[in-house]
Amino acid sequence: MEADREISGRFEIIEHLSDTGIKFYGGSPEELFSNAAEAMFSIMGSTKNVRAEKSLNITIDKIAGSLDDLIVLWLERLLYHFEVDGMIFSSFRVSRIEKEAGLFGLSGTALGEAYDPSRHRIEVGIKAPTYHKLKIMESNGLWQGTVIFDI
């Protein structure tokens, strides 16, 4: 796999039996989720040739029962836009994560362009994030998470 193994300490790619995964880090839950999205697309292939031509606003209403559920919904939504809308992304910004009545939601933006097979090489096809070994945690103001992907 030629995908970036680590970028500036924001994430690292981990191997897991027949699947693959990520450990990702951030100074806030919003930064953590942004870095998770960048890591997922880096597994799929190099994002260096992806231009930030289009901005996609993504809102997940307060339906997630935990941050674990919310990260899965966020990554699934990004994969949906890749698979169904033909968009590939290189930059992500989660601007807000909220909790109300025990349910989490988020607002974020993904920057990218239409997938062009002559310019974008997909090295690893990700089917979905899984709940296997899924973990989001905070310790002393630093956030980290782990997600395993079905490939």
Chimera marker file (.cmm) of the C-alpha trace (Angstrom):
<marker_set name="trace">
<marker id="1" x="0.000" y="0.000" z="0.000" r="1" g="1" b="0" radius="0.5"/>
<marker id="2" x="1.461" y="3.347" z="-1.045" r="1" g="1" b="0" radius="0.5"/>
<marker id="3" x="-0.901" y="5.413" z="1.078" r="1" g="1" b="0" radius="0.5"/>
<marker id="4" x="0.623" y="7.782" z="3.612" r="1" g="1" b="0" radius="0.5"/>
<marker id="5" x="1.505" y="5.865" z="6.755" r="1" g="1" b="0" radius="0.5"/>
<marker id="6" x="1.452" y="8.886" z="9.045" r="1" g="1" b="0" radius="0.5"/>
<marker id="7" x="1.040" y="12.623" z="8.594" r="1" g="1" b="0" radius="0.5"/>
<marker id="8" x="2.364" y="15.010" z="11.259" r="1" g="1" b="0" radius="0.5"/>
<marker id="9" x="1.264" y="12.788" z="14.136" r="1" g="1" b="0" radius="0.5"/>
<marker id="10" x="-2.433" y="13.260" z="13.281" r="1" g="1" b="0" radius="0.5"/>
<marker id="11" x="-2.949" y="9.592" z="12.464" r="1" g="1" b="0" radius="0.5"/>
<marker id="12" x="-1.295" y="6.269" z="11.761" r="1" g="1" b="0" radius="0.5"/>
<marker id="13" x="-2.464" y="3.337" z="9.707" r="1" g="1" b="0" radius="0.5"/>
<marker id="14" x="-2.596" y="-0.008" z="11.478" r="1" g="1" b="0" radius="0.5"/>
<marker id="15" x="-2.893" y="-3.443" z="9.933" r="1" g="1" b="0" radius="0.5"/>
<marker id="16" x="-5.491" y="-5.840" z="11.260" r="1" g="1" b="0" radius="0.5"/>
<marker id="17" x="-5.729" y="-9.426" z="9.955" r="1" g="1" b="0" radius="0.5"/>
<marker id="18" x="-7.554" y="-9.134" z="6.602" r="1" g="1" b="0" radius="0.5"/>
<marker id="19" x="-8.745" y="-5.589" z="7.326" r="1" g="1" b="0" radius="0.5"/>
<marker id="20" x="-6.998" y="-2.286" z="8.006" r="1" g="1" b="0" radius="0.5"/>
<marker id="21" x="-7.474" y="0.479" z="10.519" r="1" g="1" b="0" radius="0.5"/>
<marker id="22" x="-6.391" y="3.805" z="11.887" r="1" g="1" b="0" radius="0.5"/>
<marker id="23" x="-5.317" y="5.367" z="15.138" r="1" g="1" b="0" radius="0.5"/>
<marker id="24" x="-5.990" y="9.073" z="15.066" r="1" g="1" b="0" radius="0.5"/>
<marker id="25" x="-5.343" y="11.985" z="17.399" r="1" g="1" b="0" radius="0.5"/>
<marker id="26" x="-6.554" y="15.515" z="18.079" r="1" g="1" b="0" radius="0.5"/>
<marker id="27" x="-6.674" y="18.339" z="20.567" r="1" g="1" b="0" radius="0.5"/>
<marker id="28" x="-10.484" y="18.364" z="20.481" r="1" g="1" b="0" radius="0.5"/>
<marker id="29" x="-13.244" y="15.985" z="19.368" r="1" g="1" b="0" radius="0.5"/>
<marker id="30" x="-13.688" y="18.112" z="16.216" r="1" g="1" b="0" radius="0.5"/>
<marker id="31" x="-10.002" y="17.842" z="15.299" r="1" g="1" b="0" radius="0.5"/>
<marker id="32" x="-10.083" y="14.132" z="16.096" r="1" g="1" b="0" radius="0.5"/>
<marker id="33" x="-12.980" y="13.510" z="13.684" r="1" g="1" b="0" radius="0.5"/>
<marker id="34" x="-11.342" y="15.639" z="10.967" r="1" g="1" b="0" radius="0.5"/>
<marker id="35" x="-8.123" y="13.634" z="11.264" r="1" g="1" b="0" radius="0.5"/>
<marker id="36" x="-10.037" y="10.335" z="11.149" r="1" g="1" b="0" radius="0.5"/>
<marker id="37" x="-11.582" y="11.322" z="7.822" r="1" g="1" b="0" radius="0.5"/>
<marker id="38" x="-8.211" y="12.320" z="6.404" r="1" g="1" b="0" radius="0.5"/>
<marker id="39" x="-6.731" y="9.016" z="7.560" r="1" g="1" b="0" radius="0.5"/>
<marker id="40" x="-9.538" y="6.987" z="5.949" r="1" g="1" b="0" radius="0.5"/>
<marker id="41" x="-9.063" y="8.652" z="2.565" r="1" g="1" b="0" radius="0.5"/>
<marker id="42" x="-5.274" y="8.253" z="2.868" r="1" g="1" b="0" radius="0.5"/>
<marker id="43" x="-5.774" y="4.496" z="3.230" r="1" g="1" b="0" radius="0.5"/>
<marker id="44" x="-7.804" y="4.495" z="0.035" r="1" g="1" b="0" radius="0.5"/>
<marker id="45" x="-4.952" y="6.176" z="-1.869" r="1" g="1" b="0" radius="0.5"/>
<marker id="46" x="-2.796" y="9.262" z="-1.995" r="1" g="1" b="0" radius="0.5"/>
<marker id="47" x="-4.815" y="12.442" z="-1.586" r="1" g="1" b="0" radius="0.5"/>
<marker id="48" x="-2.006" y="14.664" z="-2.912" r="1" g="1" b="0" radius="0.5"/>
<marker id="49" x="-3.608" y="14.950" z="-6.377" r="1" g="1" b="0" radius="0.5"/>
<marker id="50" x="-7.077" y="15.732" z="-5.027" r="1" g="1" b="0" radius="0.5"/>
<marker id="51" x="-7.973" y="19.373" z="-5.608" r="1" g="1" b="0" radius="0.5"/>
<marker id="52" x="-10.216" y="21.256" z="-3.212" r="1" g="1" b="0" radius="0.5"/>
<marker id="53" x="-12.625" y="22.315" z="-5.972" r="1" g="1" b="0" radius="0.5"/>
<marker id="54" x="-15.885" y="21.535" z="-4.226" r="1" g="1" b="0" radius="0.5"/>
<marker id="55" x="-17.010" y="21.977" z="-0.660" r="1" g="1" b="0" radius="0.5"/>
<marker id="56" x="-19.553" y="19.570" z="0.786" r="1" g="1" b="0" radius="0.5"/>
<marker id="57" x="-21.306" y="20.505" z="4.027" r="1" g="1" b="0" radius="0.5"/>
<marker id="58" x="-22.259" y="17.503" z="6.113" r="1" g="1" b="0" radius="0.5"/>
<marker id="59" x="-24.621" y="17.557" z="9.068" r="1" g="1" b="0" radius="0.5"/>
<marker id="60" x="-25.439" y="14.569" z="11.198" r="1" g="1" b="0" radius="0.5"/>
<marker id="61" x="-28.430" y="15.339" z="13.383" r="1" g="1" b="0" radius="0.5"/>
<marker id="62" x="-28.340" y="14.359" z="17.013" r="1" g="1" b="0" radius="0.5"/>
<marker id="63" x="-29.014" y="10.658" z="16.514" r="1" g="1" b="0" radius="0.5"/>
<marker id="64" x="-25.789" y="9.036" z="17.763" r="1" g="1" b="0" radius="0.5"/>
<marker id="65" x="-25.805" y="7.608" z="21.265" r="1" g="1" b="0" radius="0.5"/>
<marker id="66" x="-22.052" y="8.020" z="21.735" r="1" g="1" b="0" radius="0.5"/>
<marker id="67" x="-18.956" y="9.481" z="20.101" r="1" g="1" b="0" radius="0.5"/>
<marker id="68" x="-18.207" y="5.933" z="18.907" r="1" g="1" b="0" radius="0.5"/>
<marker id="69" x="-21.513" y="5.872" z="17.034" r="1" g="1" b="0" radius="0.5"/>
<marker id="70" x="-20.926" y="9.381" z="15.707" r="1" g="1" b="0" radius="0.5"/>
<marker id="71" x="-17.486" y="8.589" z="14.222" r="1" g="1" b="0" radius="0.5"/>
<marker id="72" x="-18.977" y="5.588" z="12.413" r="1" g="1" b="0" radius="0.5"/>
<marker id="73" x="-21.819" y="7.728" z="11.014" r="1" g="1" b="0" radius="0.5"/>
<marker id="74" x="-19.360" y="10.471" z="9.930" r="1" g="1" b="0" radius="0.5"/>
<marker id="75" x="-17.043" y="8.064" z="8.112" r="1" g="1" b="0" radius="0.5"/>
<marker id="76" x="-19.985" y="6.178" z="6.561" r="1" g="1" b="0" radius="0.5"/>
<marker id="77" x="-21.407" y="9.452" z="5.248" r="1" g="1" b="0" radius="0.5"/>
<marker id="78" x="-18.083" y="10.351" z="3.609" r="1" g="1" b="0" radius="0.5"/>
<marker id="79" x="-17.846" y="6.885" z="2.024" r="1" g="1" b="0" radius="0.5"/>
<marker id="80" x="-21.404" y="7.306" z="0.749" r="1" g="1" b="0" radius="0.5"/>
<marker id="81" x="-20.460" y="10.520" z="-1.065" r="1" g="1" b="0" radius="0.5"/>
<marker id="82" x="-17.427" y="8.773" z="-2.552" r="1" g="1" b="0" radius="0.5"/>
<marker id="83" x="-19.351" y="5.698" z="-3.709" r="1" g="1" b="0" radius="0.5"/>
<marker id="84" x="-22.663" y="7.263" z="-4.774" r="1" g="1" b="0" radius="0.5"/>
<marker id="85" x="-21.755" y="10.825" z="-5.742" r="1" g="1" b="0" radius="0.5"/>
<marker id="86" x="-18.284" y="10.040" z="-7.120" r="1" g="1" b="0" radius="0.5"/>
<marker id="87" x="-16.536" y="12.566" z="-4.872" r="1" g="1" b="0" radius="0.5"/>
<marker id="88" x="-13.032" y="12.119" z="-3.498" r="1" g="1" b="0" radius="0.5"/>
<marker id="89" x="-11.855" y="14.299" z="-0.632" r="1" g="1" b="0" radius="0.5"/>
<marker id="90" x="-8.528" y="15.553" z="0.678" r="1" g="1" b="0" radius="0.5"/>
<marker id="91" x="-9.378" y="18.020" z="3.437" r="1" g="1" b="0" radius="0.5"/>
<marker id="92" x="-11.878" y="17.886" z="6.279" r="1" g="1" b="0" radius="0.5"/>
<marker id="93" x="-13.068" y="20.228" z="8.993" r="1" g="1" b="0" radius="0.5"/>
<marker id="94" x="-15.536" y="19.237" z="11.652" r="1" g="1" b="0" radius="0.5"/>
<marker id="95" x="-16.677" y="22.587" z="12.991" r="1" g="1" b="0" radius="0.5"/>
<marker id="96" x="-19.046" y="21.425" z="15.713" r="1" g="1" b="0" radius="0.5"/>
<marker id="97" x="-19.881" y="18.343" z="17.743" r="1" g="1" b="0" radius="0.5"/>
<marker id="98" x="-22.873" y="18.729" z="20.029" r="1" g="1" b="0" radius="0.5"/>
<marker id="99" x="-24.581" y="16.592" z="22.628" r="1" g="1" b="0" radius="0.5"/>
<marker id="100" x="-28.212" y="17.143" z="23.524" r="1" g="1" b="0" radius="0.5"/>
<marker id="101" x="-30.501" y="14.857" z="25.495" r="1" g="1" b="0" radius="0.5"/>
<marker id="102" x="-27.809" y="12.156" z="25.418" r="1" g="1" b="0" radius="0.5"/>
<marker id="103" x="-27.471" y="12.202" z="21.614" r="1" g="1" b="0" radius="0.5"/>
<marker id="104" x="-24.530" y="13.437" z="19.548" r="1" g="1" b="0" radius="0.5"/>
<marker id="105" x="-24.499" y="15.261" z="16.222" r="1" g="1" b="0" radius="0.5"/>
<marker id="106" x="-21.965" y="17.133" z="14.126" r="1" g="1" b="0" radius="0.5"/>
<marker id="107" x="-21.456" y="19.683" z="11.383" r="1" g="1" b="0" radius="0.5"/>
<marker id="108" x="-18.475" y="19.508" z="9.079" r="1" g="1" b="0" radius="0.5"/>
<marker id="109" x="-17.075" y="20.217" z="5.658" r="1" g="1" b="0" radius="0.5"/>
<marker id="110" x="-15.213" y="17.992" z="3.202" r="1" g="1" b="0" radius="0.5"/>
<marker id="111" x="-13.198" y="19.521" z="0.357" r="1" g="1" b="0" radius="0.5"/>
<marker id="112" x="-12.458" y="17.599" z="-2.814" r="1" g="1" b="0" radius="0.5"/>
<marker id="113" x="-13.454" y="17.010" z="-6.399" r="1" g="1" b="0" radius="0.5"/>
<marker id="114" x="-15.115" y="14.506" z="-8.695" r="1" g="1" b="0" radius="0.5"/>
<marker id="115" x="-13.260" y="11.205" z="-8.767" r="1" g="1" b="0" radius="0.5"/>
<marker id="116" x="-11.221" y="10.894" z="-11.975" r="1" g="1" b="0" radius="0.5"/>
<marker id="117" x="-9.599" y="7.453" z="-12.452" r="1" g="1" b="0" radius="0.5"/>
<marker id="118" x="-6.966" y="8.983" z="-14.740" r="1" g="1" b="0" radius="0.5"/>
<marker id="119" x="-5.767" y="11.202" z="-11.852" r="1" g="1" b="0" radius="0.5"/>
<marker id="120" x="-6.834" y="9.391" z="-8.680" r="1" g="1" b="0" radius="0.5"/>
<marker id="121" x="-5.628" y="5.897" z="-7.919" r="1" g="1" b="0" radius="0.5"/>
<marker id="122" x="-7.654" y="3.887" z="-5.413" r="1" g="1" b="0" radius="0.5"/>
<marker id="123" x="-5.288" y="1.414" z="-3.764" r="1" g="1" b="0" radius="0.5"/>
<marker id="124" x="-7.559" y="0.032" z="-1.042" r="1" g="1" b="0" radius="0.5"/>
<marker id="125" x="-11.331" y="-0.194" z="-1.286" r="1" g="1" b="0" radius="0.5"/>
<marker id="126" x="-12.949" y="0.520" z="2.058" r="1" g="1" b="0" radius="0.5"/>
<marker id="127" x="-16.396" y="-0.999" z="2.503" r="1" g="1" b="0" radius="0.5"/>
<marker id="128" x="-17.229" y="0.439" z="5.906" r="1" g="1" b="0" radius="0.5"/>
<marker id="129" x="-15.949" y="1.400" z="9.351" r="1" g="1" b="0" radius="0.5"/>
<marker id="130" x="-16.677" y="-1.306" z="11.897" r="1" g="1" b="0" radius="0.5"/>
<marker id="131" x="-17.363" y="-1.429" z="15.617" r="1" g="1" b="0" radius="0.5"/>
<marker id="132" x="-14.569" y="-3.983" z="16.124" r="1" g="1" b="0" radius="0.5"/>
<marker id="133" x="-11.998" y="-2.411" z="18.491" r="1" g="1" b="0" radius="0.5"/>
<marker id="134" x="-13.695" y="0.968" z="17.998" r="1" g="1" b="0" radius="0.5"/>
<marker id="135" x="-12.613" y="3.434" z="20.648" r="1" g="1" b="0" radius="0.5"/>
<marker id="136" x="-12.786" y="7.199" z="21.200" r="1" g="1" b="0" radius="0.5"/>
<marker id="137" x="-11.195" y="8.504" z="24.391" r="1" g="1" b="0" radius="0.5"/>
<marker id="138" x="-9.821" y="11.616" z="26.036" r="1" g="1" b="0" radius="0.5"/>
<marker id="139" x="-6.899" y="11.767" z="28.427" r="1" g="1" b="0" radius="0.5"/>
<marker id="140" x="-5.475" y="14.980" z="29.846" r="1" g="1" b="0" radius="0.5"/>
<marker id="141" x="-7.028" y="17.089" z="27.101" r="1" g="1" b="0" radius="0.5"/>
<marker id="142" x="-5.745" y="14.918" z="24.249" r="1" g="1" b="0" radius="0.5"/>
<marker id="143" x="-8.167" y="12.879" z="22.189" r="1" g="1" b="0" radius="0.5"/>
<marker id="144" x="-7.446" y="9.626" z="20.397" r="1" g="1" b="0" radius="0.5"/>
<marker id="145" x="-9.416" y="6.986" z="18.588" r="1" g="1" b="0" radius="0.5"/>
<marker id="146" x="-9.172" y="3.671" z="16.789" r="1" g="1" b="0" radius="0.5"/>
<marker id="147" x="-11.304" y="2.465" z="13.889" r="1" g="1" b="0" radius="0.5"/>
<marker id="148" x="-10.999" y="-0.797" z="11.943" r="1" g="1" b="0" radius="0.5"/>
<marker id="149" x="-12.323" y="-0.811" z="8.365" r="1" g="1" b="0" radius="0.5"/>
<marker id="150" x="-13.851" y="-3.678" z="6.439" r="1" g="1" b="0" radius="0.5"/>
<marker id="151" x="-12.006" y="-3.802" z="3.108" r="1" g="1" b="0" radius="0.5"/>
<link id1="1" id2="2" r="1" g="1" b="0" radius="0.2"/>
<link id1="2" id2="3" r="1" g="1" b="0" radius="0.2"/>
<link id1="3" id2="4" r="1" g="1" b="0" radius="0.2"/>
<link id1="4" id2="5" r="1" g="1" b="0" radius="0.2"/>
<link id1="5" id2="6" r="1" g="1" b="0" radius="0.2"/>
<link id1="6" id2="7" r="1" g="1" b="0" radius="0.2"/>
<link id1="7" id2="8" r="1" g="1" b="0" radius="0.2"/>
<link id1="8" id2="9" r="1" g="1" b="0" radius="0.2"/>
<link id1="9" id2="10" r="1" g="1" b="0" radius="0.2"/>
<link id1="10" id2="11" r="1" g="1" b="0" radius="0.2"/>
<link id1="11" id2="12" r="1" g="1" b="0" radius="0.2"/>
<link id1="12" id2="13" r="1" g="1" b="0" radius="0.2"/>
<link id1="13" id2="14" r="1" g="1" b="0" radius="0.2"/>
<link id1="14" id2="15" r="1" g="1" b="0" radius="0.2"/>
<link id1="15" id2="16" r="1" g="1" b="0" radius="0.2"/>
<link id1="16" id2="17" r="1" g="1" b="0" radius="0.2"/>
<link id1="17" id2="18" r="1" g="1" b="0" radius="0.2"/>
<link id1="18" id2="19" r="1" g="1" b="0" radius="0.2"/>
<link id1="19" id2="20" r="1" g="1" b="0" radius="0.2"/>
<link id1="20" id2="21" r="1" g="1" b="0" radius="0.2"/>
<link id1="21" id2="22" r="1" g="1" b="0" radius="0.2"/>
<link id1="22" id2="23" r="1" g="1" b="0" radius="0.2"/>
<link id1="23" id2="24" r="1" g="1" b="0" radius="0.2"/>
<link id1="24" id2="25" r="1" g="1" b="0" radius="0.2"/>
<link id1="25" id2="26" r="1" g="1" b="0" radius="0.2"/>
<link id1="26" id2="27" r="1" g="1" b="0" radius="0.2"/>
<link id1="27" id2="28" r="1" g="1" b="0" radius="0.2"/>
<link id1="28" id2="29" r="1" g="1" b="0" radius="0.2"/>
<link id1="29" id2="30" r="1" g="1" b="0" radius="0.2"/>
<link id1="30" id2="31" r="1" g="1" b="0" radius="0.2"/>
<link id1="31" id2="32" r="1" g="1" b="0" radius="0.2"/>
<link id1="32" id2="33" r="1" g="1" b="0" radius="0.2"/>
<link id1="33" id2="34" r="1" g="1" b="0" radius="0.2"/>
<link id1="34" id2="35" r="1" g="1" b="0" radius="0.2"/>
<link id1="35" id2="36" r="1" g="1" b="0" radius="0.2"/>
<link id1="36" id2="37" r="1" g="1" b="0" radius="0.2"/>
<link id1="37" id2="38" r="1" g="1" b="0" radius="0.2"/>
<link id1="38" id2="39" r="1" g="1" b="0" radius="0.2"/>
<link id1="39" id2="40" r="1" g="1" b="0" radius="0.2"/>
<link id1="40" id2="41" r="1" g="1" b="0" radius="0.2"/>
<link id1="41" id2="42" r="1" g="1" b="0" radius="0.2"/>
<link id1="42" id2="43" r="1" g="1" b="0" radius="0.2"/>
<link id1="43" id2="44" r="1" g="1" b="0" radius="0.2"/>
<link id1="44" id2="45" r="1" g="1" b="0" radius="0.2"/>
<link id1="45" id2="46" r="1" g="1" b="0" radius="0.2"/>
<link id1="46" id2="47" r="1" g="1" b="0" radius="0.2"/>
<link id1="47" id2="48" r="1" g="1" b="0" radius="0.2"/>
<link id1="48" id2="49" r="1" g="1" b="0" radius="0.2"/>
<link id1="49" id2="50" r="1" g="1" b="0" radius="0.2"/>
<link id1="50" id2="51" r="1" g="1" b="0" radius="0.2"/>
<link id1="51" id2="52" r="1" g="1" b="0" radius="0.2"/>
<link id1="52" id2="53" r="1" g="1" b="0" radius="0.2"/>
<link id1="53" id2="54" r="1" g="1" b="0" radius="0.2"/>
<link id1="54" id2="55" r="1" g="1" b="0" radius="0.2"/>
<link id1="55" id2="56" r="1" g="1" b="0" radius="0.2"/>
<link id1="56" id2="57" r="1" g="1" b="0" radius="0.2"/>
<link id1="57" id2="58" r="1" g="1" b="0" radius="0.2"/>
<link id1="58" id2="59" r="1" g="1" b="0" radius="0.2"/>
<link id1="59" id2="60" r="1" g="1" b="0" radius="0.2"/>
<link id1="60" id2="61" r="1" g="1" b="0" radius="0.2"/>
<link id1="61" id2="62" r="1" g="1" b="0" radius="0.2"/>
<link id1="62" id2="63" r="1" g="1" b="0" radius="0.2"/>
<link id1="63" id2="64" r="1" g="1" b="0" radius="0.2"/>
<link id1="64" id2="65" r="1" g="1" b="0" radius="0.2"/>
<link id1="65" id2="66" r="1" g="1" b="0" radius="0.2"/>
<link id1="66" id2="67" r="1" g="1" b="0" radius="0.2"/>
<link id1="67" id2="68" r="1" g="1" b="0" radius="0.2"/>
<link id1="68" id2="69" r="1" g="1" b="0" radius="0.2"/>
<link id1="69" id2="70" r="1" g="1" b="0" radius="0.2"/>
<link id1="70" id2="71" r="1" g="1" b="0" radius="0.2"/>
<link id1="71" id2="72" r="1" g="1" b="0" radius="0.2"/>
<link id1="72" id2="73" r="1" g="1" b="0" radius="0.2"/>
<link id1="73" id2="74" r="1" g="1" b="0" radius="0.2"/>
<link id1="74" id2="75" r="1" g="1" b="0" radius="0.2"/>
<link id1="75" id2="76" r="1" g="1" b="0" radius="0.2"/>
<link id1="76" id2="77" r="1" g="1" b="0" radius="0.2"/>
<link id1="77" id2="78" r="1" g="1" b="0" radius="0.2"/>
<link id1="78" id2="79" r="1" g="1" b="0" radius="0.2"/>
<link id1="79" id2="80" r="1" g="1" b="0" radius="0.2"/>
<link id1="80" id2="81" r="1" g="1" b="0" radius="0.2"/>
<link id1="81" id2="82" r="1" g="1" b="0" radius="0.2"/>
<link id1="82" id2="83" r="1" g="1" b="0" radius="0.2"/>
<link id1="83" id2="84" r="1" g="1" b="0" radius="0.2"/>
<link id1="84" id2="85" r="1" g="1" b="0" radius="0.2"/>
<link id1="85" id2="86" r="1" g="1" b="0" radius="0.2"/>
<link id1="86" id2="87" r="1" g="1" b="0" radius="0.2"/>
<link id1="87" id2="88" r="1" g="1" b="0" radius="0.2"/>
<link id1="88" id2="89" r="1" g="1" b="0" radius="0.2"/>
<link id1="89" id2="90" r="1" g="1" b="0" radius="0.2"/>
<link id1="90" id2="91" r="1" g="1" b="0" radius="0.2"/>
<link id1="91" id2="92" r="1" g="1" b="0" radius="0.2"/>
<link id1="92" id2="93" r="1" g="1" b="0" radius="0.2"/>
<link id1="93" id2="94" r="1" g="1" b="0" radius="0.2"/>
<link id1="94" id2="95" r="1" g="1" b="0" radius="0.2"/>
<link id1="95" id2="96" r="1" g="1" b="0" radius="0.2"/>
<link id1="96" id2="97" r="1" g="1" b="0" radius="0.2"/>
<link id1="97" id2="98" r="1" g="1" b="0" radius="0.2"/>
<link id1="98" id2="99" r="1" g="1" b="0" radius="0.2"/>
<link id1="99" id2="100" r="1" g="1" b="0" radius="0.2"/>
<link id1="100" id2="101" r="1" g="1" b="0" radius="0.2"/>
<link id1="101" id2="102" r="1" g="1" b="0" radius="0.2"/>
<link id1="102" id2="103" r="1" g="1" b="0" radius="0.2"/>
<link id1="103" id2="104" r="1" g="1" b="0" radius="0.2"/>
<link id1="104" id2="105" r="1" g="1" b="0" radius="0.2"/>
<link id1="105" id2="106" r="1" g="1" b="0" radius="0.2"/>
<link id1="106" id2="107" r="1" g="1" b="0" radius="0.2"/>
<link id1="107" id2="108" r="1" g="1" b="0" radius="0.2"/>
<link id1="108" id2="109" r="1" g="1" b="0" radius="0.2"/>
<link id1="109" id2="110" r="1" g="1" b="0" radius="0.2"/>
<link id1="110" id2="111" r="1" g="1" b="0" radius="0.2"/>
<link id1="111" id2="112" r="1" g="1" b="0" radius="0.2"/>
<link id1="112" id2="113" r="1" g="1" b="0" radius="0.2"/>
<link id1="113" id2="114" r="1" g="1" b="0" radius="0.2"/>
<link id1="114" id2="115" r="1" g="1" b="0" radius="0.2"/>
<link id1="115" id2="116" r="1" g="1" b="0" radius="0.2"/>
<link id1="116" id2="117" r="1" g="1" b="0" radius="0.2"/>
<link id1="117" id2="118" r="1" g="1" b="0" radius="0.2"/>
<link id1="118" id2="119" r="1" g="1" b="0" radius="0.2"/>
<link id1="119" id2="120" r="1" g="1" b="0" radius="0.2"/>
<link id1="120" id2="121" r="1" g="1" b="0" radius="0.2"/>
<link id1="121" id2="122" r="1" g="1" b="0" radius="0.2"/>
<link id1="122" id2="123" r="1" g="1" b="0" radius="0.2"/>
<link id1="123" id2="124" r="1" g="1" b="0" radius="0.2"/>
<link id1="124" id2="125" r="1" g="1" b="0" radius="0.2"/>
<link id1="125" id2="126" r="1" g="1" b="0" radius="0.2"/>
<link id1="126" id2="127" r="1" g="1" b="0" radius="0.2"/>
<link id1="127" id2="128" r="1" g="1" b="0" radius="0.2"/>
<link id1="128" id2="129" r="1" g="1" b="0" radius="0.2"/>
<link id1="129" id2="130" r="1" g="1" b="0" radius="0.2"/>
<link id1="130" id2="131" r="1" g="1" b="0" radius="0.2"/>
<link id1="131" id2="132" r="1" g="1" b="0" radius="0.2"/>
<link id1="132" id2="133" r="1" g="1" b="0" radius="0.2"/>
<link id1="133" id2="134" r="1" g="1" b="0" radius="0.2"/>
<link id1="134" id2="135" r="1" g="1" b="0" radius="0.2"/>
<link id1="135" id2="136" r="1" g="1" b="0" radius="0.2"/>
<link id1="136" id2="137" r="1" g="1" b="0" radius="0.2"/>
<link id1="137" id2="138" r="1" g="1" b="0" radius="0.2"/>
<link id1="138" id2="139" r="1" g="1" b="0" radius="0.2"/>
<link id1="139" id2="140" r="1" g="1" b="0" radius="0.2"/>
<link id1="140" id2="141" r="1" g="1" b="0" radius="0.2"/>
<link id1="141" id2="142" r="1" g="1" b="0" radius="0.2"/>
<link id1="142" id2="143" r="1" g="1" b="0" radius="0.2"/>
<link id1="143" id2="144" r="1" g="1" b="0" radius="0.2"/>
<link id1="144" id2="145" r="1" g="1" b="0" radius="0.2"/>
<link id1="145" id2="146" r="1" g="1" b="0" radius="0.2"/>
<link id1="146" id2="147" r="1" g="1" b="0" radius="0.2"/>
<link id1="147" id2="148" r="1" g="1" b="0" radius="0.2"/>
<link id1="148" id2="149" r="1" g="1" b="0" radius="0.2"/>
<link id1="149" id2="150" r="1" g="1" b="0" radius="0.2"/>
<link id1="150" id2="151" r="1" g="1" b="0" radius="0.2"/>
</marker_set>
